[in-house]
Structures are given as C-alpha cells and as structure tokens.
Amino acid sequence: ISGEHEIQIEGVRSDLEAVELEDGAAVPKEFANPTDDTFMVEDAVEAIGFGKFQWKLSVLTGLAWMADAMEMMILSILAPQLHCEWRLPSWQVALLTSVVFVGMMSSSTLWGNISDQYGRKTGLKISVLWTLYYGILSAFAPVYSWILVLRGLVGFGIGGVPQSVTLYAEFLPMKARAKCILLIEVFWAIGTVFEVVLAVFVMPSLGWRWLLILSAVPLLLFAILCFWLPESARYDVLSGNQEKAIATLKRIATENGAPMPLGKLIISRQEDRGKIRDLFTPQFRWTTLLLWFIWFSNAFSYYGLVLLTTEFFQEGDVCNMSSRRKAVKAKCSLACEYLTEEDYMDLLLTTLSEFPGILVTVWIIDRLGRKKTMALSFFVFSFCSLLLLICVGRSALTVLLFISRAFISGGFQAAYVYTPEVYPTATRALGLGTCSGMARVGALLTPFIAQVMLESSVYLTLVVYSGCCLLAALASCFLPIETKGRGLQESSHREWGQEMVGKGAHPMGVTRSHSGSQE
C-alpha cells in the first residue's frame, strides 16, 4: 500500500491474441487505458481520438494529393498543346508523358528510404519543394529537350508525395483510419476537376506556361503550411527520440481537448530502418510480392482506362472502332488538333465518375475488409471490361466505362489504406514507396497497350486489361493478413494484434512496480 513493494507477475500467458473490432464497436478499455503506468504511441493515439488536429492534418494531406492530381492531369492537357505549338511527332508527345512516370518510378523507393531513415516530415518536405521548384521552372522551358528533362524531374519529386499517406495514417485512431484515408481521394478528384476548369480559362488567353505556374499553387500552400506539420510520433519513438514523441502527443491532446494517457511511454525495440531486405522476411515476403502486383495492376488498369475512354468516345463504340481500325489510312504524325470545349467537358465527366467509387469504397471497406474490397473492385472492373467486347451503344458504353473507372479508383484507395496498415513502423514508408514504384511501372507500360496494341486489336487490348485485373483480384484474396480492425504495428518483432492487447497482460517474468493500491 505504501508503494515500497514490488509485485512479481509470473505465469502470465505470453501468446497474445489479435482482437478484431466490429464496425462501430467501442475500443476496449484495456487497449487505451489512461490509468496504466505504461503506454505505447498506439495507445495514446487511440485515447486522444480524432479531433481538431486530425482535421487540420486531413486538409494538409489533401493539399498534397490535390497538387499530385493536378500535376498528373496536366499531362493530358499539355501534350496535345505542345504537339501543335512545337510541331512534335507523336513519339515525342508520348515520351513527354512517359518521362514523368519514369521519374516517379525511379524515385519512389528513394523517398521511402529517406522517410524511414530521416523522418516522414523530412522526406515529404524535400519531395514537395523539389516538385514545386521544377514544376515552376518547366514553365520557362525554351525547347522540347528542356521541358522533357524538367518534367522528368517533376515526376521524380511526385514520387515522394504518397509518403503523406504514411504520415497521415500514423496520426489516425484505428476506427477513423480507413475512412479518412479513403476520403483523401476526394482531394485527388477535386484536383483533377480544378485542373480542367483552370485550363478552360487559362489556356485560351494566357497559354500553357501560365497553366504550369498556376498549377503549382497547391504545392506552394503545402510548402508554407508544412512547417506546422509535426514529425510522426511513431517514427520518433522508433528512432529513440522519446521526449520529442511525448511533446508531439501532448500537442495533439491539447489541440483535441483530450487527456494524455498517464504513465511512461514505452520505447519499442529499436531497429534498422528503411532496409529493403526487411520487406522480404518470412513474415512479409508473400505480402510484399502480392502487393507489388496489386499496385501494378491498379495503375496499369486505371491509366489504361483513362486513355481508352477518349479513344472509345471518339469512335462511338467498340465495334465501330474495330471496323475502322482495319480500314485506317496512314496519317501524318505532325497532324494536330487543339483541345476543344467538348474535349474538356469529356475530361471533366470522366473525372467526376470517381466520386461514386469513393463513396462505395468508404461504405464497404470496414464491412467486407480490405482484402475483399480490393478483390471486389478488381472483379467489377474485369467484368465490365469483358462486357465492352459486346457491341453496345454509346449510352451503355458510357455506363460501363464510368462503372469501371469508379471501381478501379476505389480499389486504388483501398490499397492505400491496406499498405500502411500491414507494414511495421520501421518499414512502413519503404513498403509504401516500393508499392508506389511498381504502380509507376504499370502506368509506364499501359500506353503501349491502350494506344499501340489498340491499333492492332481492340478485343485483345480489352482481354489484357480484364485478365490482369482478374489475377489481381485473386492476389487480393491470397494476401495473408487482413488489417481490418487492427492497430498499426510498431515493430516487426511483434506479432499481429499485440498492439490491440491490454496492458494487463505482460510476458512471463516481467516485473512491474506499482505505487497504488493492490488487490
């Protein structure tokens, strides 16, 4: 009673079981109990909950995604404009798009390494400032070779933007994590819509150079506001900066008006961070390989559908396209057409189709789970692609394309939810970075299918996309770990679900000192 005695806790069961929460269920008291004398970052995040801090972080992360979307949407607007203005042949126009994906692919793993080694905030700030600098600089490119190099460097910087999801996820309580990460996709859709609207007003009067400058505004806002952004408390604990982690958690608790858990913050076992070999340990090898294929298929199918949509709308339907391809005549590679108001409206409509996909994914991801949500998205896309083989009219074609776009974009976001959840803190940014790199490989290859193969066979093109997504649906089902209702792993040496077990259960032989009453 006087606090001078120590209690030896012997014989406590050491095999900790995973605890999965149903949708809407309250977090167990023992999970984030503020009366325990020790707690982990996961416990503090759950105890503090979702509040004012997370709302600010959502807007800031959304700005990063909005900027990323605008830089990607520029490709579909800039390419035809330069094709006409600089009289570029078709292969140079295609190269202007491909070089951005090459930059993104080559840098994704690097940004993941930087984020795991030096901090999430550090990696994100460098990538955003890099993209902002070269994005504005590309507006002053005098010739084709200059803009080719500068847009490649922009792509190199964009490869680090997905790390904002890593930082964002590490500050979210478990119940809100999936929905919040999915709703960030709204900022992506807003970014693409804003870019098209901006082009409608800027391109006719000011031209593409001003469009490039004005498109960098979200990046500039993010660069200014990111000084408010704290470093991840999980990263600080893993790197041994316990005081900094506690200060960050106290700041969040103050902003949210919630109490901090009492006691001492437990420091997880320190590990080597950002090592590619950690992704291929026996625990994660199969997960990593399957996720790489899933991310590849997502980008391959998503960007392929974007390219195919324009082709199909121009021809009317698949049957007309197939018959005309057989009788097509050679066309001058320098022939060009500027984008019309109708073209911009088509771009806008196809972008708006992503909003239903977000809503459907938000509704089902905590009901079906992450794996089944990804599998369902891939399966619906594959099924709709096969239906396009039938000679359908323009209305049915539009419906099928929009359903496909909605579900493949929703599946992409489900992958963004699952990937940070499945990897431990030590390799979370690297895992997301390598998956993002594989997505860029898919985006880099898809023009050769959606444009080159399409010239030879429309049906073979659709079969390739449908078959790829069918395999990705199977890959989603075979993922060994379901992360629904589970906390983020702090260490790769902890088994799944330990973060969900209360502090009342400790390994055998652990000595704890209590200064309070004893029962």
TIDREN-757127 format. One record per residue: x, y, z of N, C-alpha, C in turn; residue in one letter. Coordinates in steps of 0.1 Angstrom, whole numbers, plus 2048, in hexadecimal, padded with zeros to 3 digits. Example, Ala and Ser with C-alpha at 12.3 -4.5 7.8 and 13.67 -1.06 7.14 Angstrom:
<nunus>
8847C784E87B7D384E8847DF84EA 8807EA8478897F584788180084FS 
</nunus>
This chain:
<nunus>
8087F480080080080080980C800I 81480C80781D8178088258197FBS 8248107F282C8117E583A80C7E6G 83E8067F184C8027F384E7F37EEE 8437ED7EA8447DF7E68437DD7D7H 8497D37D28497CF7C48417C27C2E 8397C27B88317B67B58387AE7AAI 83A7A27AC8407997A183479379AQ 83379678D82879078582D78477EI 82977878382E76C77D823764777E 82675C76D81C75376781275975FG 81476675B80A76D75280C767744V 80176573E80175F730808768727R 81276371F81B76C71781676C708S 80E76270480A7626F67FE76C6F5D 8007786F07F67826EF7ED7806E3L 7E07816E47D777E6D97D278C6D3E 7D078B6C67CA7976BF7BC7996C4A 7B97A66C57AB7A96C97A57B26BDV 79B7AD6B77957B56AC7887BB6B0E 7877C86AD77B7CF6B17717D06A6L 7647CE6A975A7CF69F7587DE69CE 7527E16907507EF68C7477F6696D 74C80169B7448096A47468056B3G 74D7FA6B674F7F66C37597FF6CBA 7578006D775F8096DF76D8026E1A 77880A6E27858056E57857FF6F3V 78A7F36F578A7ED7037917F670CP 78D7F77197938007237A17FC725K 7A47EF7257B27EB7287BC7EE71CE 7B67F27107BF7F57057C6802707F 7BE80D70B7C481A70C7C081F71AA 7C38177247BF81B7327C8826737N 7C383273A7CB83D73F7D083B74DP 7CC8307547D182E7627DD825762T 7E181F7577ED8167577F981E75AD 80381875F81081F76281981F757D 81681874C81E81873F814819734T 81881F72981081F71D819820711F 81481C70581B81E6F88148296F0M 81A82C6E58158376DC8078336D8V 8058276D47F88226D07ED8256DAE 7F18226E77E78246F27E48336F3D 7EE83C6F27EC84A6F37E384F6E8A 7E684B6DB7DE84F6D07CF84B6D1V 7CD83F6D67BF83A6D87B88426E4E 7C08456EF7BA84C6FA7B785A6F7A 7BF8616EF7BD86F6EB7B28706E1I 7B18666D87A68666CE7A786F6C3G 79D8706BB79C8796AF7978876B3F 79E8916AF79989E6B379F8A96AAG 7A18B56AF7A58C16A87B28BF6A1K 7BB8B86A77C88B66A17C78AD695F 7BF8A36957BE89A68A7B68A167EQ 7AD8AA6817A68B26777B08BA66FW 7B98C16777C48C96707CD8C1668K 7D18B566D7DA8AC6667D38A7659L 7C68A565A7BE8A064E7BF8AA643S 7BD8B76467BE8C163C7CC8C3636V 7D68C263F7E48C363A7E78B7631L 7E48AB6357E689F62D7DF8A0620T 7D28A56217CA8A76157D08B160BG 7D78BB6107DE8C46077E98BD5FFL 7F08B56067FB8AD5FF7F58A45F4A 7EA89E5F77E38955ED7DD89D5E2W 7D88A95E57D28B25DB7DD8B65D1M 7E98BA5D77F48BE5CF7F98B35C6A 7F98A75CC7FE89B5C47F48995B8D 7E78995BB7DD8975B07DE8A15A5A 7E08AE5A97E18B959F7EE8B7596M 7F98B359C8058B05948038A558AE 7FB89B58F7F888F5867EE89357BM 7E489B57E7DA89F5757DF8A856AM 7EA8AF56D7F08B85647F58B1557I 7F98A45597FE89C54E7F489B543L 7E78995467DD89753C7DA8A5535S 7DE8B053B7DB8BD5357E78C352EI 7F38C05347FF8C652F8048BF522L 8028B25218078AA5168018AF508A 7F48AF5077EE8B44FA7F28C24F7P 7F38CB5017F78D94FF8058DA4F9Q 80F8D34FF81C8D44FA81E8CC4ECL 8158C24EA8158BB4DE8128C54D2H 8098CE4D58068D84CA80F8E44CAC 8138E94D681B8F54D78298F34D2E 82F8E84D683D8E54D283E8DB4C7W 8338D74C18338CE4B683B8C14B9R 8378BB4C483E8AF4C98388A24C2L 8408994BF83B88C4BA8348844C6P 82C87A4C28258734CC82D86D4D7S 8398674D38418604DC8478694E7W 84A8764E384F8804ED8448844F6Q 8388854F282C8884FA82B87D505V 82B87050082A865509835865513A 84186850F84D86851884C873523L 84587E52084388852983B883535L 83187A53282987453D831869544T 83886153D83F85654384A85A54CS 85186554985C86955185886D55FV 84C87256084787556E846868576V 84085E57083F85157784C84B57AF 85684D57186384857386984E580V 86885B58186C86358C86685E599G 85985C5998518575A48568495A8M 85884059E85B8335A18698325A7M 87383A5A28808395A788283F5B5S 8798485B987B84F5C68728495D1S 8688415CE85F83D5D98668365E4S 86F82C5E18768255EB88082E5F3T 8868385EC88F8415F288884A5FDL 87C84F5F987585760387084F60FW 86D84260C86A839617875837621G 88183561B88D83462389084062BN 88F84C62589285862C88885A637I 87B85763587185863F87384F64BS 87884364887B83965388883C65AD 89184265389E84565A89E853661Q 89885D65B89986B66088C871664Y 88186A66387486F66886B87165CG 85E86F66085387165685287F651R 85388865B85289765885D89B64FK 86989765287589B64A87489663BT 87088963986F88462C86488B624G 85988E62B84D8956248518A3620L 8578AA62985B8B86278648B961BK 86F8B161A8788B16108728AE602I 8698A46028628A05F58598AB5F0S 8528B15FA8498BC5F68508C85F0V 85B8CC5F78638D85F38698D55E6L 86E8C95E48748C45D786A8C65CCW 85E8C05CE8538C15C484F8CF5C0T 84E8D75CB84A8E55C98548ED5C1L 8618EB5C486C8F25BD86C8EE5AEY 86D8E15AB86E8DD59D8608DF595Y 8558DE59D8488E15968478EF591G 84B8F959984B90759485690958AI 86290358C86D9045828698FF574L 8618F457485D8EF5678548F855ES 84E90256584690C55E84F915555A 85C91555886591E55086E916547F 86A90A54487290153B87190752DA 87D90A52787D91051987B90650EP 87F8FA51087F8F050587A8E250BV 8778D95028728CC50687B8C4510Y 8888C450D8928BD5158928C2524S 8908CF5268908D55338838D053AW 8788D153486B8CD53B86B8BE53EI 8718B75358728A853787A8A5544L 8858AB54688D8A95528868AE55EV 8818BA55D87A8C156986E8B956DL 8668B456485A8AD56885E89F56ER 86989A56986F88D56F87389057EG 87989C58187C89F58E8708A2597L 8658A75918598A959885389B59CV 85489259385088459685887E5A1G 8658815A186E87C5AC8698815BAF 86488E5BA85F8935C785288E5CAG 84988C5C183B8875C383C8795C9I 8478725C78488645CC8488645DBG 84B8705E284B8705F083E8745F7G 8358795EF82887E5F48208735FCV 8208665F781985C5FE81D85A60DP 82985F61082E85E61E825867627Q 81D87062281487762A80986E630S 8068636297FD85962F80385263BV 81084F63A817848645816851652T 81985E65081986765C80A869661L 80186A6587F386C65B7EE860663Y 7F085465E7EB8486647F1846672A 7FD84A6758038486827FD85268DE 7F585B6897EF8646937E0861694F 7DB85768D7CC85568D7C9849697L 7BE84B69F7BA8406A77B483569EP 7B48296A37B081D69B7A381E694M 79882269C78B82269678982C68BK 79183768B79084168079A840675A 7A38366767AE83666D7AA83365ER 7A282965D79E82564F79682F648A 78C83564F78383F64978B84B646K 79484F64F79B85C64C7A585B640C 7AC84F63F7B584E6347AD84D627I 7A284662779984661B794854617L 79085C62178B86961E795872619L 7A286F61B7AD8776157AC877605I 7A686B6007A486A5F279B8755EDE 79287B5F578A8865F17938925ECV 79E8945F37A789F5EF7AD89C5E2F 7B088F5DF7B588B5D27AB88F5C7W 79F88B5C979588E5BF79389D5BEA 7938A45C97918B35C879D8B95C1I 7A98B45C37B58B95BC7B48B75ADG 7AF8AB5A87AE8A959A7A38B2594T 7978B359B78D8BC5967928CB596V 7998CF5A079E8DD5A07A88DF595F 7B08D55927B98D75877B28D9579E 7A88D15777A08D256B7998E056AV 7938E457578D8F15757978FD573V 7A28FB57A7AD9055787B290656AL 7B38FA5637B78FA5557AD90154CA 7A090054F796906547797915547V 79B91B55279C9295537AA92E54FF 7B59275527C292B5507C8929542V 7C591D53D7CB9195307C8922525M 7BB9265237B892F5177BF93D518P 7C19425247C59505257D4951529S 7D99495337E694A5387F093F533L 7EA93452F7F392952A7F791F534G 7FF91552F80390A53880D90D542W 81591754081F91B54A819920557R 80F92955580892E561800922568W 7FC9195607F590D5667FE90656FL 80B90456B8148FC573817904580L 81891157F81B91958B810919595I 80491B5907F891C5997F590E59EL 7F89035977F68F659C7FF8F25A8S 8098FA5AA8128F85B680D8FF5C3A 8029065C27FD90D5CE7FA9035DAV 7F48F85D87F28EF5E47FF8EA5EAP 8098E85E18168E45E781D8EF5EFL 81B8FC5EA8209075F28199095FFL 80C9075FF80590760C8098FC616L 80B8F06108108E561981E8E861EF 8278ED6168348F061A8348FB626A 82B90462582A90E63082490863DI 81990163B8128FB6478198EF64DL 8228E96468288DD64C8328E0657C 8358EC65A83D8F06658358ED672F 8288ED67181F8EA67C81F8DB67FW 8228D36748218C467582B8BF67FL 8278B66888318B06918368A368BP 84289F69084789268C83E887692E 83E87B68C83687069183B86C69FS 83286A6A98368666B683B8586B6A 83584F6AD83A8426AB8488416A6R 84C84A69D85984A69886384F6A3Y 85F8596AA86885E6B586A8546BFD 86084C6C38628416CD86C8376C8V 86A8336BB8728296B588182E6B4L 88383A6B28908406B08978446BDS 88F8426C98958456D68928536DBG 88A85B6D48878686D987A8686E1N 87B8636ED86F8616F586986E6F9Q 8728786FD86D88570286588C6F6E 86B88B6EA8648926DF85788B6DCK 85687E6DD8498776DB83F87B6E5A 84387C6F283A8806FC83588E6FAI 83E8976F683A8A56F38308A66E8A 83289E6DE82889D6D281B8986D7T 81A88E6DF80E8886E48078926EDL 80E8996F68088A36FE8028AF6F6K 8098B26EB8048BD6E27F78B96DCR 7F68AC6D77E98A76D17DE8A76DCI 7E28A26E87D88A16F27D28AF6F6A 7DB8B96F67D78C76F97CE8CC6EET 7D18CA6E27C98CF6D77BC8C86D6E 7BB8BB6DA7AF8B36D97A78B56E6N 7AD8BB6F07A68BD6FD7A38B0704G 7AD8A67027AC8997087B7897712A 7B688E71C7C088C7267CB882720P 7D78847247E287B7217E286F72AM 7E58637257E685772D7F185A738P 7EE8557447F785774F80284C74EL 80E84F75481884475582484874CG 82B83D74983883F741836839733K 83B84072983A83C71B845831719L 84082571584981A71285081C705I 85D81A70486481B6F886580D6F2I 86080C6E58617FF6DE8707FC6DCS 8727EF6DA87F7EA6D78847F26CAR 8907F86CB8968006C089B7F66B5Q 8987FA6A989B7F169E8A27F9693E 8A97F268A8AE7F967E8A27FD675D 8A280967189780E66A89A81065BR 89080E65389181064589A80663DG 89A7F96428A17EF63B8987E7632K 89C7E66258937DF61C8927D061FI 89C7CA62589B7BC6298907B9633R 88D7C363B8827C16458757BF63FD 8737C36328667C062B8657B1627L 8707AA62787179C62387479262EF 87279663A87378D645867783644T 86977764A85E76D64985077264CP 85077C65584378165983C78964EQ 84479064683E79A63C84279762EF 84978C62B84D78A61D841788614R 83877F61882C77D60F82478960EW 82279061981A79D6198207A760FT 82D7A96108347B36078327AF5F9T 8347A35F583379F5E78257A15E1L 81B79D5E980D79E5E58097AD5E4L 80E7B55EE80B7C35ED8117CA5E1L 81D7C65DE8247CC5D281B7C95C5W 8167BD5C480E7BA5B88007C25B9F 7FB7C35C57EE7CA5C77EF7D95C3I 7FA7DF5C87FC7ED5C48007EF5B5W 8077E65B080A7E65A17FD7E5599F 7F47DC59D7E77DA5967DE7E6598S 7DE7EC5A47D67F85A67DA80359CN 7E780759C7EB8125937EA80E585A 7EE8025817ED7FD5737DF7FE56EF 7D57FB5767C77FB5727C1809573S 7C481057D7BE81E57F7C2827574Y 7CF8285717D48315677D182C559Y 7D081F5587CC81954B7BE81C548G 7B581C5527A782054F7A682E54CL 7AE8375527AE84554F7B1847540V 7BB84053B7BF84152D7B483B524L 7AF8305287A582951F79883151EL 79483852978784052978784A51DT 79185151C79285B511790854503T 7988495017978424F578983D4F2E 7838374FC7758314FA76B83C4F7F 76C8474FE7628524FC7648584EEF 7708584E977285E4DB76C8554D1Q 76C8484D376783E4C975983B4CBE 75383D4D674583B4D874382E4E0G 7488234DC7488164E375380D4DFD 7548024E575F7F94E375F7F34D5V 7527EF4D07517E94C37557F34B8C 7517FF4B97558094AF76480B4AFN 76A80B4BB77980C4BC7808004B5M 77B7F44B77817E84B27817E84A3S 7757EC49D7747EC48F77C7F7488S 77D80348F78480E48979380B48AR 7988044947A68024957AB7F9489R 7A27F14847A67E84797A87F046CK 7A07FB46B7A180345F7A8810461A 7AF81246C7B681E46F7C1821465V 7C282E4617CC8324587D7839460K 7E38394597EE8404607EB84F462A 7EF85346E7ED8614717FA868475K 7FB87447180787C47380987D482C 81587A48781887A49681888849BS 8198924928198A049780B8A7497L 80189F4927F48A44927EF8A64A0A 7E98B14A37E58B44B17D88BB4B2C 7D28B94BE7C58C04C17C68C54CFE 7C28D24D17C28D84DE7B68D34E5Y 7B78D24F37AC8CD4FB7A08D84FAL 7948D24F87888DB4F77818DB504T 7778E350576F8E45117688D7514E 7648D050975E8C250B7688B8511E 7748B950C77F8B15127818B3521D 7818C05257828C35337768BE53BY 76A8BE53575F8B953C7608AA53EM 7658A3533766894535770891540D 77B89954078589754B77F899559L 7768A35597708A656676689B56AL 75E89656175488C56475B87F568L 76687B56176C86E565773870573T 77787C57777D87E58477287D58FT 76688358C75C883596757874599L 75986B59075585D59375C85759ES 76785D5A376F8575AE76885A5BCE 75F8645BD7598665C975085B5CEF 7488555C57408495CA74983E5CEP 75483C5C875E8315CC7638345DAG 7658405DE76A8435EB75F8405F5I 7538445F27488415FC7458325FEL 74682B5F374381C5F474E8165FCV 75B81A5FA766814601766818610T 762824613761828621756820628V 74C81D62174081562774480762AW 74C80062174E7F262275B7EE628I 7657F76297727F362D7737EE63CI 76B7F464576A7EF6537607E5655D 7587E164A74E7D764B7547CA646R 75A7CB63A75F7BF63376E7BC637L 7757C763B7837C663E78B7CB632G 7987CD6347A17D362A7A37C961ER 7A67BD6217A87B361679C7B160DK 7917AF6137857AD60B7817B9603K 7837C56097807D16017897D25F5T 7967D05F679F7D05EB79B7C65E0M 7987BA5E57947AF5DC7877B25D4A 77D7B85DC7707BC5D57737C75CBL 77B7D05CE77E7DB5C47847D65B7S 78E7CD5B97947C75AD78B7BF5A5F 7827B75AC7797AE5A576F7B659DF 7697C15A375F7C959C7667CF58FV 7727D45917797DA58577B7D057BF 77F7C457F7827B95757757B556ES 76A7B457575D7B156F7587BB565F 7597C85697557D356075D7D3554C 76A7D05557737D054976F7C553FS 76B7BA5447667AF53C7597B3535L 7507BA53C7447BE5367467C852AL 7517CF52B7547D85207577D1512L 75A7C351375C7BB50774F7BA4FFL 7437BC5067377BB4FF7347C84F8I 72E7C84ED72B7D44E57207DC4ECC 7237E54F571A7ED4FD7197FB4F7V 70E8024FA70C80F4F57148194FDG 7138264F971B83150071783250FR 70A83151270583352070A827528S 70981B52470E81052B71D81052DA 72481552273381652373782052EL 72F82B52F732835539730830547T 72582854972282355672D81955AV 73181055173B80655474980D557L 74D81754F75981E55275982555FL 74E82B56374D83256F74D82957BF 74681D57A74781358575580E587I 75C80B57C76980657C772811583S 77181D57F779828585777829594R 76A82959776682A5A676D81F5AEA 76C8135AA7718085B27808065B2F 7878095A67958085A679B8135AFI 79581F5AF79A82A5B87988275C6S 78C8205C978981C5D77938115DCG 7968085D37A07FE5D67AE8035D9G 7B180E5D17BE8145D37BF81A5E1F 7B48205E67B48265F37B481C5FEQ 7AD8105FB7AD8056057BC800607A 7C48005FC7D27FC5FD7D9806605A 7D68136047DC81D60C7D981C61BY 7CD81761E7CA81462C7D1808631V 7D17FD62A7D77F062E7E67F1630Y 7ED7F76277FC7F66278027FC633T 7FF80963780580E644801806650P 7F57FF6507F17F765B7F87EA65DE 7FD7E46528027D76528117D7656V 8187E26548277E26578297E9664Y 8337E566B8377EB67883D7F9676P 83F80168084480E67F85180F679T 85A80567B868806676868805667A 85F7FF66185F7FD65285280264BT 84A80A65383D80E64D83F817641R 84782164284982B63785082462BA 85A81B62E86181462385780A61CL 84E8036248457FA61E83B802615G 83680D61982D81561183581B605L 84181F6078498245FC84C81A5F1G 84F80D5F58528035EB8457FF5E3T 83A7FF5EB82D7FC5E48298075DAC 82C8145DE82981F5D583281E5C9S 83F81A5CB8488185C084380E5B6G 83D8035BB8377F85B282B7FE5ABM 8238075B181880D5AB81D81559FA 82881C5A082E82459583281C58AR 83781058D83A80658282E80357AV 8238005818167FE57A81280A571G 81381657780F822570818824564A 82582156582E82255A82B81954EL 82780D551824803547817804540L 80D8095487FF8095427FD811535T 80581B532803822525805818519P 80F80F51B8128065108067FC50EF 7FE7FA5187F27F15167E67FA511I 7E38055187D880D5157D9815509A 7E58175037E681E4F77ED8164ECQ 7F880F4EF7FE8084E47F77FB4E1V 7F47F24EB7ED7E64E87DF7E94E3M 7D97F44E87CB7F74E37CB7F94D4L 7D57FE4CE7D67FF4C07D47F24B8E 7D97E74BF7D97DA4B97CC7D24BCS 7C87D24C97BD7CA4CD7B67D14D9S 7AA7D54D77A27DB4E379F7D04EDV 79B7C44E77977B94F07A27B44F9Y 7AE7B24F37BA7AE4FA7BD7B8505L 7BC7C45027BF7CF50C7B67CD518T 7A97CB51679F7CA5217A27BD529L 7A67B35227A87A65297B57A7532V 7BF7AF52D7CB7B15367C77B8543V 7BF7C25427BC7CA54E7B27C1557Y 7A97BA5517A07B25597A87A7560S 7B17A05587B879555E7C179A569G 7C87A55677D17AB5727C97AD57FC 7BD7B357E7B67B658A7AF7AA590C 7AD7A05887A879358E7B378D596L 7BF78D5917CA7885997CD7905A6L 7CB79D5A57CD7A65B07C27A35BBA 7B67A05B67AB79C5C07AF7905C8A 7B57865C17B977A5C77C577D5D1L 7CE7865CD7D97895D57D47905E2A 7CA7985E17C479F5ED7BE7945F7S 7B878A5F17B377F5FA7BD778601C 7C97765FB7D476E6007DD77660AF 7DB78360C7E378A6157E1784623L 7EC78162A7EC7796367E6781642P 7E678E6427E279664E7D679F64AI 7CC79E6527C07A86517C27B265CE 7C37BF6597C67C96627B97D0668T 7AE7CC6647A17D26697A17D1678K 79E7DD67F79D7DC68E7A97DA696G 7B57DC6907C17DA6977CA7E7698R 7D27E86A27DA7F36A47E77F269BG 7EE7FD6997FA7FD6918057F7699L 80D7EE6928187E86998237F269CQ 8297F16A88347FA6AB8417F36A8E 8427E66A984E7DE6A784C7D269FS 8557CE6968547C268E8567B6697S 85B7B86A485D7AC6AD8517A96B5H 8467B16B383A7AF6BA8307A86B1R 82979E6B681F7976AE8137A06ACE 80B79C6A18007A469E7F67A46A9W 7F07B06AD7E67B16B77EB7B46C5G 7F87B46C77FD7B76D47FA7C66D8Q 7FA7CF6CF7F67DC6D27E87DD6D7E 7E07D36D57D27D36D97D07CD6E6M 7DA7C86ED7D97C16F97DB7CA705V 7D47CA70F7D57D371A7E27D1722G 7E47DB72A7F17DB7327F07D273EK 7E47CC7407E37C374B7EA7B6749G 7ED7B373C7F47A67398027A9735A 80C7A473C81A7A6739821799738H 82C79873183378C73083878673DP 83B77A73D83F77374A84B77974FM 84B77B75D85777F76385978E763G 84F79675E8507A475E84E7AA76CV 8567B37708557B977D84F7C777BT 8447CA78383E7D778283D7DD790R 83F7E979183F7F079E8327F979FS 82B7F77A981E7FF7AB81F8077B8H 81B8137B781B81C7C380D81E7C8S 8038177C27F58197C67F180D7CEG 7E480C7D07DE8017D87E07F47D1S 7E07E97D87E17DB7D37D57D37D7Q 7D27CA7CD7C67C27D07CB7B37D1E 
</nunus>
